[in-house]
Amino acid sequence: MTEHQFTNKLVDALREVAAALERAVEAGERSRQIDADDLIETLLSVADRLDPPAGW
């Protein structure tokens, strides 16, 4: 994978996670305030999109 391809994959993953968070906030499923647990969950979501766990 080239650096450009990885950058595109990273950007796509960030956009997917941001869109999912936005939908959850709009649906009242998540608060607009963020804490450490929310940040950890968000970063893990990005990581899972870049390198899905086995069985996905």
C-alpha positions as CSV (number, residue, x, y, z in Angstrom):
1,M,0.0,0.0,0.0
2,T,1.4,3.4,-1.0
3,E,1.5,6.3,1.4
4,H,-1.3,8.0,-0.6
5,Q,-3.5,4.9,-0.4
6,F,-3.0,4.7,3.3
7,T,-3.8,8.4,3.7
8,N,-7.0,7.9,1.8
9,K,-7.9,4.9,3.9
10,L,-7.3,6.9,7.1
11,V,-9.3,9.8,5.9
12,D,-12.2,7.5,4.9
13,A,-12.1,5.8,8.3
14,L,-12.2,9.2,10.1
15,R,-15.1,10.3,8.0
16,E,-17.0,7.1,8.7
17,V,-16.6,7.3,12.4
18,A,-17.4,11.0,12.5
19,A,-20.6,10.4,10.5
20,A,-21.6,7.6,12.8
21,L,-21.0,9.8,15.9
22,E,-23.0,12.6,14.3
23,R,-25.9,10.3,13.6
24,A,-25.8,9.0,17.2
25,V,-25.8,12.5,18.6
26,E,-28.7,13.5,16.4
27,A,-30.7,10.4,17.5
28,G,-30.1,11.3,21.1
29,E,-28.0,8.1,21.6
30,R,-24.9,10.1,22.6
31,S,-24.1,13.3,24.3
32,R,-22.2,16.2,22.6
33,Q,-19.9,16.2,25.6
34,I,-17.0,13.8,25.4
35,D,-15.0,12.0,28.1
36,A,-12.0,9.7,28.1
37,D,-14.1,6.6,27.5
38,D,-15.8,8.3,24.5
39,L,-12.4,9.2,23.0
40,I,-11.1,5.7,23.5
41,E,-14.1,4.2,21.9
42,T,-13.8,6.6,18.9
43,L,-10.1,5.8,18.4
44,L,-10.7,2.1,18.6
45,S,-13.5,2.5,16.0
46,V,-11.1,4.2,13.6
47,A,-8.5,1.5,14.2
48,D,-11.1,-1.3,13.6
49,R,-11.9,0.3,10.2
50,L,-8.2,0.5,9.3
51,D,-7.4,-3.0,10.5
52,P,-10.6,-5.0,11.3
53,P,-10.3,-7.7,14.0
54,A,-10.4,-11.3,12.8
55,G,-13.9,-12.5,12.0
56,W,-15.3,-9.2,10.6
